[in-house]
């Protein structure tokens, strides 16, 4: 492993994951990356994920898919003292990364899915290429696609549209709409990619519209999900619909003003 993290549970989790992937995938395995909150010391057990990308030489065989699914089930039932249950990510053959079709596997929050093409969104691919950490194997940064300004622009336009259509309060994950909006607005204004908790702090300091005041509770709830049982937080979540729409309008305006950056 290239880096030792301050969180020893994270080190142990990743060491076990790498060992198991080498056993299951053997000569298929080219490299393993992690990205997202773990790199910012912002991993939130009970809320977020431990994001990874595994790059493979060839398409996954049916037996490899079966082994990986069984391994994830094992992770979710064993090692209660580690973060294995938080692992979420894609096992992608190089050909899919290069835009071709093939056979890949996704470990997601709603289960495992076989992919015939790369379904990672453009911002995730941009994040991995520019901020991902190589944990194992040969660097493949040069093989990860360059994401064009037009592709990022379209991703953010689609995000705003999705936010307006599906962004609702009432769920603990409703706060993601606000945290991601602040994250994207920071990126548009400075080019810096933050964790969600960092994005909350940035938004409280730099944003102007009133929805930013909800970022503090969003950060608190993300850090301690048990607070969702408190009336103060549950009632607040149920009233987030209009706040999410206000945030989407703010991002839309920022996006129009930031076209030169993109």
C-alpha positions in Angstrom: 0.0 0.0 0.0 1.4 3.4 -1.0 -0.1 5.4 1.9 -0.7 4.8 5.6 -3.8 6.6 6.8 -4.3 8.0 10.3 -7.3 5.7 10.7 -5.9 2.3 11.5 -9.2 0.6 10.7 -9.0 2.1 7.2 -5.5 0.7 6.8 -6.6 -2.8 7.9 -9.7 -2.7 5.6 -7.7 -1.7 2.5 -5.0 -4.2 3.3 -7.5 -7.0 3.5 -9.3 -5.8 0.4 -6.1 -5.8 -1.7 -5.1 -9.2 -0.4 -8.6 -10.7 -1.4 -8.6 -9.0 -4.8 -5.2 -10.5 -5.6 -6.4 -13.9 -4.7 -9.7 -13.7 -6.6 -8.5 -11.8 -9.7 -4.9 -13.0 -9.8 -3.3 -12.0 -13.2 -6.4 -10.0 -14.1 -5.6 -7.3 -11.6 -3.8 -4.2 -13.0 -4.4 -1.6 -10.4 -6.6 -0.5 -7.5 -7.5 3.1 -6.7 -9.5 4.7 -4.0 -11.1 8.2 -4.2 -13.6 10.3 -2.3 -14.1 10.9 1.4 -11.4 8.5 2.7 -8.7 10.6 1.1 -9.9 13.6 3.1 -10.2 11.9 6.5 -13.9 12.4 6.0 -15.1 8.8 6.0 -18.5 8.6 7.8 -19.4 5.0 8.9 -23.1 4.6 8.8 -23.6 7.2 6.1 -21.1 7.2 3.2 -19.0 4.8 1.2 -15.4 3.7 0.8 -15.1 4.4 -3.0 -12.7 2.3 -5.2 -11.9 1.5 -8.8 -10.3 -1.8 -9.8 -8.8 -1.9 -13.3 -8.6 -5.3 -15.0 -6.8 -6.6 -18.0 -9.8 -8.4 -19.6 -13.5 -8.8 -19.2 -14.7 -10.6 -16.0 -15.5 -14.2 -16.4 -18.7 -15.6 -14.9 -16.8 -17.4 -12.2 -15.0 -14.2 -11.3 -18.2 -12.3 -11.0 -19.6 -15.0 -8.8 -16.6 -14.9 -6.5 -16.7 -11.1 -6.2 -20.3 -11.1 -5.3 -19.8 -13.8 -2.7 -16.8 -11.8 -1.3 -19.0 -8.8 -0.9 -21.7 -10.7 0.9 -18.9 -12.0 3.2 -17.7 -8.5 3.8 -21.1 -7.3 4.8 -21.6 -10.1 7.3 -18.1 -10.4 8.8 -15.4 -8.0 10.0 -17.8 -5.8 12.1 -14.8 -3.8 13.4 -13.6 -2.8 9.9 -15.0 -0.8 7.0 -15.4 -3.6 4.5 -19.2 -3.2 4.5 -18.6 0.4 3.2 -16.7 -0.6 0.1 -18.4 0.6 -3.1 -17.0 0.7 -6.6 -16.4 -0.7 -10.1 -14.3 -3.6 -11.5 -13.6 -2.2 -14.9 -11.6 -3.9 -17.8 -9.4 -1.5 -19.7 -11.6 -1.8 -22.8 -14.6 -0.3 -20.9 -12.5 2.6 -19.6 -11.5 3.2 -23.3 -15.2 3.4 -24.3 -15.7 -0.1 -25.6 -18.2 -2.7 -24.3 -17.4 -5.8 -22.3 -18.1 -7.3 -18.9 -17.6 -5.4 -15.6 -19.1 -5.5 -12.1 -20.4 -2.8 -9.9 -20.6 -3.0 -6.1 -23.3 -0.5 -5.2 -25.5 0.5 -2.3 -28.4 -1.3 -3.9 -26.5 -4.5 -4.7 -24.2 -5.8 -7.4 -24.7 -5.3 -11.1 -22.9 -6.6 -14.2 -22.1 -3.8 -16.6 -21.5 -4.1 -20.3 -20.1 -0.5 -20.5 -18.6 2.0 -18.1 -21.4 3.6 -16.2 -19.3 5.8 -13.9 -20.4 9.4 -14.4 -18.0 12.0 -15.9 -17.4 13.8 -12.6 -16.4 10.6 -10.9 -14.0 9.7 -13.8 -12.6 13.3 -13.6 -12.1 12.9 -9.8 -10.3 9.5 -10.1 -8.0 10.8 -12.8 -7.1 14.0 -11.0 -7.4 13.0 -7.3 -7.6 9.2 -7.1 -4.9 7.4 -5.0 -3.2 4.4 -6.5 -3.1 1.7 -3.8 -1.8 -1.2 -5.8 -0.3 -2.1 -9.2 0.6 -0.2 -12.3 -0.5 3.4 -12.7 -3.2 3.8 -15.3 -3.8 7.5 -15.0 -2.7 7.9 -18.7 -5.4 5.4 -19.7 -8.2 7.2 -17.9 -10.1 9.4 -20.4 -9.7 13.1 -20.4 -13.0 14.6 -19.6 -13.8 17.5 -21.8 -15.3 20.9 -20.7 -18.4 20.1 -22.7 -18.9 16.7 -20.9 -18.5 18.3 -17.4 -20.8 21.1 -18.4 -23.5 18.6 -19.5 -23.0 16.5 -16.3 -23.7 19.6 -14.2 -26.7 20.6 -16.3 -28.1 17.1 -15.9 -27.4 17.2 -12.1 -29.4 20.4 -11.8 -32.3 18.9 -13.8 -32.2 15.7 -11.7 -32.1 17.7 -8.5 -35.2 19.7 -9.5 -37.1 16.6 -10.5 -36.0 14.2 -7.7 -34.6 16.4 -4.9 -36.9 15.9 -1.9 -36.6 16.2 1.8 -37.7 13.6 4.3 -34.7 11.2 4.0 -31.3 11.3 5.7 -29.8 11.2 2.2 -31.7 14.4 1.2 -28.7 16.3 2.6 -26.6 15.0 -0.3 -28.3 17.4 -2.6 -27.1 20.3 -0.5 -23.6 19.0 0.1 -23.0 18.1 -3.5 -24.3 21.5 -4.7 -21.8 23.3 -2.4 -19.1 20.9 -3.6 -19.8 21.6 -7.3 -20.1 25.4 -6.7 -16.7 25.3 -5.0 -15.2 23.4 -8.0 -16.8 25.9 -10.4 -15.4 28.9 -8.6 -11.9 27.6 -7.7 -11.2 24.3 -9.5 -10.8 22.6 -6.1 -12.5 19.3 -5.3 -13.6 19.0 -1.6 -15.1 16.3 0.5 -18.7 16.7 1.5 -17.9 17.9 5.0 -15.3 20.4 3.6 -17.9 21.5 1.0 -20.3 22.3 3.9 -17.6 24.5 5.6 -16.8 26.2 2.3 -20.4 26.9 1.5 -21.1 28.4 5.0 -18.2 30.7 4.4 -18.5 31.6 0.7 -22.1 31.2 -0.4 -24.6 34.1 -0.2 -28.1 32.7 -0.4 -30.1 31.5 2.6 -30.0 27.8 1.8 -26.4 27.7 2.9 -27.4 27.9 6.5 -28.7 24.3 6.2 -25.2 23.0 5.4 -24.3 23.0 9.1 -27.0 20.6 10.0 -26.3 18.5 6.9 -22.7 18.1 8.0 -23.7 17.3 11.6 -26.1 14.6 10.4 -23.6 13.1 8.0 -21.1 12.8 10.8 -23.6 11.4 13.3 -26.5 9.6 11.7 -28.1 8.8 15.1 -29.2 12.4 15.2 -31.9 11.6 12.6 -34.0 10.2 15.5 -34.0 13.6 17.2 -37.1 15.7 16.5 -35.0 18.7 15.7 -33.4 16.9 12.8 -36.2 14.7 11.6 -38.6 17.7 11.4 -35.9 19.7 9.6 -35.4 17.0 7.0 -39.1 17.0 6.2 -39.0 20.7 5.3 -36.0 20.5 2.9 -38.0 20.4 -0.4 -37.9 24.2 -1.0 -34.3 24.4 0.3 -33.1 21.9 -2.3 -34.9 23.8 -5.1 -33.2 27.1 -3.9 -29.8 25.3 -4.0 -30.5 24.0 -7.5 -31.2 27.5 -8.7 -28.0 28.8 -7.1 -26.0 26.1 -8.9 -27.7 26.8 -12.2 -26.8 30.4 -11.9 -23.2 29.6 -10.9 -22.9 27.2 -13.9 -24.0 29.9 -16.4 -21.5 32.3 -14.9 -18.7 29.8 -14.9 -18.8 28.6 -18.5 -15.4 30.2 -19.2 -13.8 28.1 -16.4 -15.3 24.9 -17.9 
